[in-house]
């Protein structure tokens, strides 16, 4: 199929040769500080909640019949948003006012730079993984406090993983973390968005891939297992953005389902920049098998260029990127938030494969495909989370939308958190 949609636009956060100081130059300055930082403390969720989560996500959800009561409380009315904030359409979600948080004084820029996952452990521990500075940071604390509350209270994320640990890459940030071992919740797998750049100071036309990490100590230390997804038609860095990236994983029926975007070069494959699906079997000890890709023939062990089947297509004929998938208990459906050129969208599914019609819940002030002037406000990197759930794989009616907000070519983007409730 010919790619009739727009390609995902160049990001402000990818350094180019025209910039006075690139993100990579900045990392050379602060890298010694980040590399020397230890990983502190613990954050929380109960073991019972973890057990419930595994039972729920390993089974096909029992779909609720029309008119059956929904479990989540209505909650207090959300405060109105202002005209200076991202425009809420009041379709699917109602959004409350934004809280902007900058970590620049802590030496962490471009936050978040992807999806923001978290997991919980016994003994009331929780860890959030936050992307910035082309790397990942971990925020640990005792108790299931909301991420923004911890940041506003002065908690500082510690350097956790980055390209210096993933040899051959200029960018490596964790965007998804899962617990596959029922006997050991500290055994984690993480998926990273990786980029190879044309040069350390020019990442505008990168080659992307999805990396796989493993940890036995709750994400304090990681082992690099390799690169399971590279895309079906990619080029060396420098010509255009190609490859596979922006991964988001969930556990479903004994498999890890991995959602990602694939940027085809247009040589071996001609498909839009949209969201695709791969999966791997979880073994008895919690390890992962070989990844197979969804095609029109079903899941295929061998990837043939051009045979990928998109699971979430662009509703506005531009691109569909940055998937954030969870099982939503209120809807009794799988829920995915994602981005296109026009805004943030939400879409649901009964099985995680066939998805319903997407709904635009937040509109960008300017189409991402249009040329931006310096100083224009732009948004990206959405994650919907319910902090009262044990991990970011599970959501309910009430939660928060985490995303980025920046001034084009003027300042690095910063983290924004807004209350969100499903209508």
C-alpha positions in Angstrom: 0.0 0.0 0.0 1.3 3.4 -0.9 2.0 5.8 2.0 -0.7 8.4 1.5 -0.2 10.0 4.9 2.3 12.4 6.2 5.5 11.2 7.9 6.0 12.0 11.5 7.6 15.5 11.6 11.1 16.3 12.6 11.3 16.6 16.4 12.5 19.8 18.1 14.5 17.5 20.4 16.6 15.9 17.7 19.8 18.1 17.4 20.7 19.3 14.0 23.9 20.8 12.6 22.2 24.3 12.6 21.6 24.5 16.3 24.1 26.5 18.4 24.2 23.8 21.1 22.8 20.3 20.6 21.3 17.9 23.1 24.3 15.7 22.7 26.7 18.7 23.4 24.7 19.3 26.6 25.1 15.7 27.6 28.9 16.0 27.4 28.6 18.7 29.9 26.3 17.0 32.4 27.2 13.4 31.5 29.7 13.1 34.4 27.0 14.2 36.9 24.4 11.8 35.5 26.8 8.8 35.2 27.9 9.2 38.7 24.4 9.3 40.2 23.2 6.3 42.1 19.8 4.8 42.1 18.0 5.6 45.3 15.1 4.3 47.3 11.8 2.4 46.6 8.1 3.3 45.6 4.9 1.4 46.2 2.1 -1.0 45.3 0.9 -4.1 47.1 1.8 -7.7 46.3 -1.9 -8.6 46.3 -2.5 -5.9 43.7 0.3 -7.3 41.6 -1.2 -10.8 41.7 -4.7 -9.4 40.7 -3.0 -7.6 37.8 -1.4 -10.8 36.5 -4.6 -12.8 36.6 -6.5 -10.1 34.8 -4.0 -9.4 32.0 -3.2 -13.0 31.2 -6.9 -13.7 30.5 -9.2 -12.3 27.8 -11.3 -9.6 29.5 -14.9 -10.6 30.1 -16.7 -7.8 28.3 -19.5 -6.0 30.1 -23.0 -5.9 28.6 -24.6 -2.6 27.7 -26.2 -0.9 30.7 -24.3 -2.8 33.3 -23.0 -0.5 36.0 -19.4 0.7 35.8 -17.2 0.4 38.8 -15.3 3.7 39.1 -16.7 6.6 41.1 -17.7 9.8 39.4 -15.2 11.8 41.4 -15.1 15.6 42.0 -15.7 17.9 39.0 -12.5 18.9 37.3 -11.4 22.5 37.3 -11.7 24.3 33.9 -8.7 24.6 31.6 -7.5 28.0 30.3 -7.1 29.2 26.7 -3.4 28.9 27.0 -3.5 25.2 27.5 -3.8 22.3 25.1 -7.3 22.4 23.6 -9.5 19.7 25.2 -12.3 18.5 22.9 -14.3 16.9 25.8 -14.6 13.8 23.6 -13.6 10.5 25.4 -11.7 12.4 28.2 -12.5 15.5 30.1 -9.2 17.2 31.1 -8.4 19.3 34.1 -5.8 22.2 34.3 -2.2 21.5 33.4 0.7 21.5 35.8 4.0 22.2 34.2 7.2 20.9 35.8 10.7 21.7 34.6 13.7 19.5 35.6 16.2 21.9 33.9 17.7 23.0 37.2 18.4 19.4 37.9 20.2 19.0 34.6 17.5 16.9 33.0 16.1 18.3 29.7 13.6 17.1 27.0 11.2 15.5 29.6 9.4 13.4 28.8 10.8 12.2 25.6 8.5 9.1 25.2 6.0 7.2 27.2 6.3 7.3 31.0 5.8 3.8 32.5 5.9 2.6 36.1 5.8 -0.6 38.1 5.2 -1.5 41.8 6.7 -4.1 44.1 6.0 -5.6 47.5 6.9 -3.7 50.6 5.2 -0.6 49.3 7.7 0.3 46.6 7.2 1.9 43.2 9.5 3.1 40.4 8.7 5.6 37.6 10.9 5.6 34.4 11.2 9.0 32.9 12.9 9.8 29.6 15.2 12.8 29.1 18.7 13.8 27.9 18.4 10.9 25.3 18.4 8.5 28.2 16.2 7.2 31.1 15.9 8.3 34.7 14.3 6.4 37.6 12.2 8.0 40.4 11.8 5.7 43.4 9.9 6.3 46.6 8.0 4.5 49.3 4.3 4.6 48.7 2.2 5.0 45.5 2.4 8.7 45.3 1.5 10.5 42.1 4.5 11.2 39.9 3.9 15.0 39.7 3.5 15.2 43.5 6.9 13.6 44.0 8.5 16.0 41.4 6.8 19.1 42.9 8.0 18.0 46.4 11.6 18.1 45.1 12.3 14.4 44.4 15.0 14.2 41.7 15.0 11.3 39.2 18.3 9.5 39.1 20.1 8.4 36.0 19.1 4.8 35.1 20.0 3.8 31.6 21.2 5.4 28.3 23.2 5.1 25.2 26.5 4.6 27.0 25.1 1.3 28.2 23.6 0.4 24.8 26.7 0.3 22.6 26.3 1.7 19.1 23.4 4.1 19.8 23.2 7.8 20.3 19.8 7.5 22.1 18.4 4.8 24.2 15.4 5.5 26.5 13.0 3.1 28.3 9.4 3.5 27.2 7.9 0.3 28.6 8.5 -2.0 31.6 6.7 -5.2 32.4 6.7 -7.9 35.1 6.4 -11.4 33.5 7.5 -13.6 36.5 4.7 -14.4 38.9 7.2 -15.6 41.5 9.5 -12.6 41.3 8.1 -9.1 40.8 11.6 -7.7 40.8 12.3 -9.5 37.5 11.7 -6.9 34.9 11.9 -6.6 31.1 12.2 -3.1 29.6 11.8 -2.0 26.0 13.8 1.0 24.7 13.4 3.4 21.9 16.9 3.5 20.3 18.3 5.9 17.7 21.5 5.8 15.6 22.4 9.3 14.5 24.4 10.5 11.5 26.8 12.2 13.9 26.8 13.0 17.7 25.5 16.5 16.9 23.0 15.6 14.2 20.1 13.3 15.0 17.5 14.8 12.7 17.3 11.8 10.3 17.8 8.9 12.7 17.6 5.1 12.3 15.3 3.7 15.0 15.1 0.3 16.7 13.5 -1.3 19.7 15.9 -2.6 22.4 15.2 -5.3 25.0 16.6 -5.1 28.6 16.3 -7.4 31.6 16.7 -6.7 35.3 16.7 -8.9 38.4 16.6 -6.1 41.0 13.6 -4.0 40.1 15.3 -2.0 37.4 18.3 -0.7 39.3 20.6 -2.5 36.9 19.9 -3.7 33.4 21.4 -6.3 31.0 21.1 -5.6 27.3 19.5 -8.6 25.6 19.6 -7.2 22.1 17.4 -5.5 19.5 14.3 -7.6 18.7 12.7 -5.0 16.3 14.4 -3.0 13.6 11.6 -2.4 11.2 10.9 -4.0 7.8 12.6 -1.3 5.6 15.3 0.8 7.2 18.3 2.8 6.0 21.6 4.0 7.6 21.1 7.2 9.5 21.3 10.5 7.7 18.9 10.2 4.7 15.5 10.0 6.5 13.8 8.7 9.6 13.5 4.9 9.3 13.2 1.8 11.4 11.0 0.8 14.4 10.5 2.6 17.7 8.4 4.1 20.5 7.5 0.6 22.0 4.7 -0.1 24.5 4.2 -3.6 25.9 1.4 -5.3 27.8 0.9 -8.8 29.0 -2.0 -10.7 27.4 -2.9 -14.4 27.5 0.6 -15.6 28.2 2.2 -13.3 25.6 3.9 -9.9 25.6 2.1 -7.8 23.1 4.4 -5.0 21.8 3.0 -2.0 20.0 5.3 0.2 18.0 5.6 2.6 15.1 7.4 1.5 11.9 9.0 4.1 9.6 9.5 2.5 6.2 12.1 3.8 3.8 9.9 3.3 0.8 12.3 0.9 -0.9 11.3 -2.6 0.3 8.0 -1.6 1.9 5.5 1.2 1.3 3.3 1.5 4.3 2.3 4.6 6.4 4.0 5.6 9.6 1.4 3.9 11.9 1.2 1.5 14.8 2.0 -2.1 14.4 2.1 -5.2 16.6 4.6 -7.9 17.5 4.3 -10.5 20.3 6.5 -13.0 22.2 5.5 -16.0 24.3 6.2 -15.9 28.0 7.8 -19.1 29.3 7.2 -20.7 32.7 10.2 -18.9 34.3 9.0 -15.5 32.9 11.5 -15.3 30.0 10.5 -14.2 26.5 10.5 -16.3 23.3 11.0 -15.1 19.8 9.0 -12.1 18.5 6.5 -12.6 15.7 4.9 -9.9 13.7 1.2 -9.3 12.9 0.5 -9.6 9.1 -2.6 -10.2 7.0 -1.7 -13.9 7.4 -1.8 -13.7 11.2 1.3 -13.6 13.4 4.4 -14.5 11.3 7.7 -15.7 12.7 9.7 -14.3 9.8 9.3 -10.6 8.9 8.8 -10.1 5.2 9.1 -6.4 4.1 5.8 -5.0 3.2 3.6 -7.6 5.0 3.2 -5.8 8.2 -0.5 -5.2 9.2 -1.1 -2.0 11.1 -3.4 -2.3 14.2 -4.0 1.5 14.6 -4.1 3.6 11.5 -4.0 7.4 11.3 -7.6 8.8 11.5 -6.5 12.0 9.8 -4.3 10.5 7.1 -1.1 11.8 8.6 0.7 9.5 11.0 -0.1 7.5 14.1 2.7 7.3 16.7 3.6 7.0 20.4 1.2 4.3 21.5 0.3 4.0 25.1 -1.7 0.8 25.7 -3.3 -0.4 28.9 -6.2 -2.5 30.0 -8.9 -0.1 31.3 -11.0 -1.6 34.1 -13.8 1.0 33.7 -14.3 0.4 30.0 -13.4 -3.4 30.3 -11.4 -2.8 27.1 -7.9 -2.2 26.0 -7.2 1.5 25.7 -4.6 3.2 23.6 -3.7 6.8 23.6 -1.6 8.0 20.6 -0.5 11.0 18.7 -1.2 12.2 15.1 -0.4 15.5 13.3 -3.6 17.1 14.7 -3.6 16.0 18.4 -3.9 13.3 21.0 -6.4 10.5 20.3 -7.9 7.6 22.2 -9.1 4.2 20.8 -10.4 1.0 22.5 -10.3 -2.7 21.6 -11.8 -5.9 23.0 -8.8 -8.1 22.1 -5.9 -5.7 21.6 -5.7 -6.5 17.8 -8.9 -5.1 16.3 -9.4 -1.5 17.3 -12.5 0.7 17.2 -12.9 4.2 15.8 -10.4 6.7 17.4 -11.6 9.9 19.1 -9.6 13.1 19.2 -9.5 14.3 22.9 -6.9 17.1 22.7 -6.2 19.3 19.6 -2.8 20.8 18.9 -2.7 24.6 18.4 -0.8 23.9 15.1 -0.8 20.9 12.8 2.5 19.0 13.4 3.0 18.7 9.7 3.1 22.5 9.1 6.2 24.5 9.2 6.8 25.8 12.8 8.1 29.3 13.6 10.5 29.8 16.5 8.7 30.1 19.8 5.5 28.2 18.7 4.1 26.0 21.5 4.0 22.3 20.7 3.0 19.1 22.5 3.9 15.4 22.2 4.6 12.2 24.1 1.3 11.3 25.8 0.7 8.8 28.5 -2.6 8.2 30.3 -2.1 6.6 33.8 -4.1 5.8 36.9 -1.7 6.1 39.8 -4.0 4.1 42.1 -3.2 1.0 39.9 -0.1 -1.0 40.5 1.5 -0.4 37.1 1.0 1.6 33.9 -0.5 -1.5 32.1 -3.7 -1.0 34.1 -5.9 2.1 34.1 -9.4 3.0 35.2 -11.8 5.9 34.7 -9.8 8.5 36.6 -6.2 9.3 36.0 -3.8 11.8 34.6 -2.5 12.7 31.2 1.3 13.1 31.1 2.7 14.7 28.1 5.4 17.3 27.0 5.1 20.9 26.2 7.8 23.1 24.6 8.6 26.3 22.7 9.9 25.4 19.3 13.7 26.1 19.0 13.6 28.3 22.1 13.6 25.9 25.1 13.6 22.2 25.7 10.2 20.7 26.3 9.0 20.0 29.9 6.7 17.6 31.6 3.0 18.5 31.9 0.5 16.6 34.0 -3.3 17.1 33.8 -6.2 15.3 35.6 -8.1 13.2 33.1 -11.5 11.4 33.4 -13.1 9.1 30.8 -16.5 10.5 29.9 
